[in-house]
Amino acid sequence: MATAQLHITGMTCDHCRQKVERALNEASGVFAAQVDLEAETAEVDFDSRRSDPHDLVTAVKAAGYGATIAS
């Protein structure tokens, strides 16, 4: 299992947070995702054989929000 930290932009309310969290949890290989609205971050546990952080960014963007891999 691997963990990725993402910086999320464009969230303005709890509905946005839920939408991003759902998109991440539905991404291939994701075990769990937790999104923090106030900190604009997401922590994602995933199977590195099935996904990578760039795939997670793509999932967030497909949901209509901005995302980058946090350093």
JOKA-V636315 format. One record per residue. N is the residue number from 1. RES is the residue in three letters. PHI is phi in whole degrees, 0 to 359 (none if undefined). PSI is psi in degrees with one decimal (none if undefined). OMEGA is omega in whole degrees, 0 to 359 (999 if undefined). Layout:
n,res,phi,psi,omega
N,RES,PHI,PSI,OMEGA
N,RES,PHI,PSI,OMEGA
This chain:
n,res,phi,psi,omega
1,MET,none,143.4,177
2,ALA,236,160.7,178
3,THR,233,135.3,177
4,ALA,239,143.2,174
5,GLN,252,128.2,179
6,LEU,240,147.6,171
7,HIS,259,124.2,184
8,ILE,250,136.2,176
9,THR,237,154.6,175
10,GLY,97,-4.6,179
11,MET,279,133.8,180
12,THR,236,-10.8,184
13,CYS,205,176.1,181
14,ASP,295,-30.8,176
15,HIS,298,-41.5,177
16,CYS,299,-45.6,180
17,ARG,301,-44.5,180
18,GLN,296,-39.2,180
19,LYS,296,-43.3,178
20,VAL,294,-44.9,180
21,GLU,299,-42.0,179
22,ARG,296,-44.2,180
23,ALA,300,-42.2,179
24,LEU,292,-44.1,181
25,ASN,296,-25.5,179
26,GLU,271,-8.3,180
27,ALA,291,148.5,182
28,SER,302,130.3,175
29,GLY,84,-1.0,183
30,VAL,277,128.5,176
31,PHE,272,-43.1,182
32,ALA,199,145.2,177
33,ALA,224,136.1,176
34,GLN,233,125.2,182
35,VAL,248,133.5,178
36,ASP,250,110.2,183
37,LEU,299,-49.3,184
38,GLU,294,-40.7,181
39,ALA,277,-10.3,183
40,GLU,55,45.4,181
41,THR,228,162.2,172
42,ALA,222,139.6,173
43,GLU,245,124.4,187
44,VAL,233,125.2,173
45,ASP,263,127.4,185
46,PHE,212,164.1,177
47,ASP,273,111.0,184
48,SER,291,-9.3,175
49,ARG,276,-16.7,183
50,ARG,247,-14.7,185
51,SER,204,168.5,173
52,ASP,216,169.2,183
53,PRO,303,-30.6,179
54,HIS,293,-35.1,176
55,ASP,295,-35.7,179
56,LEU,293,-41.7,176
57,VAL,300,-43.1,179
58,THR,299,-40.2,179
59,ALA,297,-41.5,179
60,VAL,294,-44.1,180
61,LYS,296,-36.7,178
62,ALA,296,-26.5,178
63,ALA,278,-5.5,175
64,GLY,102,15.3,182
65,TYR,236,163.0,178
66,GLY,271,150.1,178
67,ALA,205,143.8,172
68,THR,221,158.1,177
69,ILE,282,123.8,180
70,ALA,285,143.3,181
71,SER,268,none,999
